[in-house]
Amino acid sequence: MKRSERLVAMTNYLIENPMKLASLPYFSSEYDAAKSSISEDLAIVNKTFQQQGIGYLKSISGAAGGVKYIPEYSIENSEEFIGGLCEKMEDPSRLLPGGYLFMSDLLGEPAIVRDIGRLFASKFSELEIDVVVTVATKGIPLAYAVASFLNVPVVIVRRDPKVTEGSTVSINYVSGSSRKIQTMVLPKRSLQEGAKVCIIDDFMKAGGTINGIKDLLKEFNAEVKAIGVMAEAEDEEEDRVVDQYISLVQISNVDIKNSQIQVNQGNILNEQS
């Protein structure tokens, strides 16, 4: 195999297997090349990833060592994407009765969802996440996007138990915005005891749903390492019950009468190193 062909094949493998450790002997055997040549190839791939602002290769030394692709969006790429997302969400046609915004089209756009997944993965890649958790239904595509870059499974919390999921754990919680008592359930087999969890959701107002997920996860002795939301609503009248989270955008003003929406960058850029 020519070097150019090998570089393409290695790059594809690393992108398709983020956060997975790959040894030099594996590449050497797979592409029938000397370890020295593989090391040079990996240096080229690493440099290109960093120049493109899409991540880097992390080297692990030792007999069981190798390299793993760490997905990471650069500050420049993050600002450009979030700026475009804000513009899309400020479209007055998105206004719905009650001051809600229509976002289903954004959550159905693969390129947008993929970039959101990469952004959150950039923030959470060093936290040793075991599983991504979300609540049905709109947060599901975002959760799978984040999980694909972190290379971990997804667990979906539901409002009602399904007969196909076996025995479940359920709790009642108070919705932060409506103050209504609601129920959420999680199958016992879906989550290992003591798992390190990343919670992902599409929208957060007061944070009652996310707080409910946290309470449910306590039944599994799970550790919530990170919380990410696509959009948060700024409402001074609401007492937010979740304080440690990362958001992409913040909806600060929704004027139904004048058909105006103000959407600003969330706190992810402030938190990003």
N, C-alpha and C positions, 0 to 999 in steps of 0.2 A: 504494500500500500504506500502510495506517495505521501509525503509529509502534508501536502495540502488536503488530501483526502482524510488523512488521520486527524488533522486539526478539526475538520468539520465533524467527523464522527465523535471525537472526544468532547467537543463543545456541545453537541446534541445530547450526549449521554449525561453530562453534568447538569445541563438545564432541565432535562427530564427527570433528574434524580437529585433535587436540592436537599441539602442537609444530610445527605447520605455519604458515608465515608467510603472512598474508593482507593484501593492500594495501588502502588506503582506496579507490582507484579501482575495485577489484574489487567491494567492497560497494556503492559508489555506482552502478556500472553494473548490478549484479545486482538492486538494490532501487529503482533509479530515484530516488535521493535525493542531495541536496547533501552534499559532503564534511563540511561543518560539522555537519549533522544526524547523519551517520554517526559523527563524533567524539563527539558528545553521547551517542549510543546506546551506543557502546563504553564510555564512562565509566560508564554505568548498569550495563552487563553486568559490568564489572570490579568495581564496588562490590558487586554482588550475589554474585558468585563468592566474594569475600573474606568477606562476611558469612556465607555458607553454609559457609565453611571448605573449599572444594573446589578452590581454585586462584586464579589471577589472570591478567590479560592483560599481557604484556610488550610494550612499545612499542619498535620499531626505527626509528631516524631515518634520513633520507637518501632519495635518489631511489628506491632499491629497498627502502625500509622498509615498515613496516606494523605489525601486531600478531600475536602468537601466544598461544594459550591454554596456560598452564603448569599441568598438573594438580598439585595440592598438597593433601594432607590436613592440616587443622589439628591442633594438639596435642590439643585436646579431642576431635575426631572419632577420632583415632588411639587415644587412651586408651580411649575407649568401645568401639571395635571390638575392640581387642586384649584388653580385659578380658572381653568376651563370648566371644572365641575361647578364652581360657584356661578359662572355665567349661565350654564344650562339650567341651574335650579332657580335663578332669578327670573325666568320666563313667567310673566303674569298668567299665562294660560294654565300653569300648574296649580293655581289656587283652587281649592276645594271648599265646600261649605264647612264651617267650623274652624277655618284657618289652617287646615291641613294642606300638605303639598302632594301632588301626584308624582311618585318617584318610580313606579313600576317599570317604566320604559328604560330607565337608567339601570335598574337591577336586572333587566333582561338583555342588556347589551354586553356581549362577552368581553370585548376589549376594555370597557370601563370596569367591569367586575374583576377582570384579571389584574388591572393596574391597582385597584383598591386592595386586592389580596397581596400584591407585592409590597404596597406601602405599609400595611400592617405587619407583614412578615419582616420587613426591614426593621421595624421597631421591636419585634418580639423574638427575633432569631437567636438571641443569646440567653433566653430565659428557660431553655430546656423544656419546652411545652410538650406534654404527652398527648393532648387531645384538644380540639376546638369544639366549644359548645355554643349552640344557638337555640332560640325558641322558634317554633314553626309560626309563620311560614316565610315571610319576606326576607328574613336574615339568612335563609338557607344558602342561596347562591354566594353570598359574601363569605359565609363560613367555609364553604368548599374551596373558594378561591384562596383564602388565607391558609387553609390546611394543605392545599396543593403545594404551596411554597415552603411551608414548614415540614411537609412530608409526614403528616400525622393524620389520624382518623377524625371524623366528625361525629358528634353526638347531638341528637335533636331532642330538645325538651318539647313536650306536647301539652295541649290544654286538656285533652281527653285520652284515656288509656285505649290502646289498640289490642284486640284479642291475640293478634299475631306476635306480640312482643313479650308475652309471658307476664310474670309477676312484676309489679312496679312499686316505686316509692312516690308518694304524692304529698304535696303540701298546699295549704291555702296561704295566699299573700294578698296584700292590699295594693291595688294599682296606685301609683304615685299621682297620676293626673285625675282619674275619675273617682278615686277613693273607694272603689268597689272591691269586694272580696272575690278573688278569682283562684282557680286551681291550676297547678302544673304538675305533670308526672314525668317520671323517667324510669325506663326498664332497669331492673337490678343488674342484668347482664351487660348493659351498655357501657358501664364505667367501672374501671378497676379502683379498688380502695386506695386512697392516697394519691390519686393522679394529679398531675400539675396541669391546670386548665387555663385556656384562653377563652373568654366569652366574647362573642361577636354579635352585634345587632345592627339593624339598618337605621333605627331612629330612637332617640331617647329624649324624653321630656323631663319628668321628675326622677325617673330611674327606678320606679317601682318594680317593673318587670325584671330588670337586671338584678335588683336586690332580692327578688324572689328566687331567681336562679341561684344566687349565692347561698341562700338559705337551703335550697334543695341540695346543692352540692355538699353542704355540711353533713348531710345524711350519709354521704359516701367518704367522708373525711378527705375530700378533695381540696387541693390548695389552688385558689384563684391567683394566678400569676399575672394576668393582664386582662384588660377590658378594652375593646375597641368598638366604636360606633361610627357609622358613616356620617350621620347628621345628628346634631343636638339642637334643641330649641332653647333659646335664651328667654327665660320667663322669670322676672323678678318676684312675681306673686307666688311662684311655686317653690317649696322647700325641697331642694334636690337631696335625695337619699343616697346617692352615689357620688363620691368625690374623686376617686382614683381611677381615671379612665383616659383614653385617647380618642379624640374626635377628628374627622377630616374637615368637616364644615360646620359652621354655626349659623343657624337661622335666627337673626336678631330682631327683625321687624317684619310682620305680616299685616299689611294694610289692605283688607278686603275692599273697603269702600273706594279706594283710589287704585286698586289693582297693582299694588307694589309689594315687592319682596326684597329684603336685604339679606344676602348670604355672604358671610365672611369665612376666611380660613379658620379651621379649628385649631386645637392646641397641639396637633402632632408636630408641626414645624417648630414650635417652641420647645418641644421635648426632644426633638431629633438632634443628635450630636453632629 
